[in-house]
Structures are given as structure tokens and as C-alpha cells.
């Protein structure tokens, strides 16, 4: 499932940019459309970003967005069980999972 980013997504990106250096390695867990991963990669030209999600459909959208914004060479798309750890060290791990009502 891929949802439209919420207003707090922008706040998350802004706060992350304040806290990382100019060459960070960042993980976006539950990336969905890739909005966070792509925005961070665009704003940090030397960053490496891992965009992780359990949905193949979401990762296809994230990849298309990374290509559209010319950061696909620095955004790694990874399909994972979101409860399993990612491999490697990261300067920041970000996530803004959807609020989906059970009904």
C-alpha cells in the first residue's frame, strides 16, 4: 500500500536534515512512496539512503520517484520484513508509518 505523505513527513525531513552531516547513511523504514528517502537524497547530495519496505508495490513507486528526482544512484531499494534488522550502520533511521484505521 502506498499512501499520500502527511504534513508531518515534511517536519521529519527537516529535523533529519538538521541532525545529520553532509555525507550520512540513512535508512527510511516503511518507505512507501519513497517521499522521505528521496527528499533526503535530493537535499543531501552526498548521502546514501536505504529505502526499506515489505511491499513490492510500494518499492516500485519509491524506485520510480528516486529515478524521477535523479537520486536512484544513491537510494537503495530493499524489500524486508519491517521487524527484521537492517544490515549496516546508519547515521539516522527515519520512519513515518501510515495511520490506517482497522475498519
C-alpha positions, 0 to 999 in steps of 0.5 A, a space after each residue: 500500500 502506498 499512501 499520500 505523505 502527511 504534513 508531518 513527513 515534511 517536519 521529519 525531513 527537516 529535523 533529519 536534515 538538521 541532525 545529520 552531516 553532509 555525507 550520512 547513511 540513512 535508512 527510511 523504514 516503511 518507505 512507501 512512496 519513497 517521499 522521505 528517502 528521496 527528499 533526503 537524497 535530493 537535499 543531501 547530495 552526498 548521502 546514501 539512503 536505504 529505502 526499506 519496505 515489505 511491499 513490492 508495490 510500494 518499492 516500485 513507486 519509491 524506485 520510480 520517484 528516486 529515478 524521477 528526482 535523479 537520486 536512484 544512484 544513491 537510494 537503495 531499494 530493499 524489500 524486508 520484513 519491517 521487524 527484521 534488522 537492517 544490515 549496516 550502520 546508519 547515521 539516522 533511521 527515519 520512519 513515518 508509518 501510515 495511520 490506517 484505521 482497522 475498519 
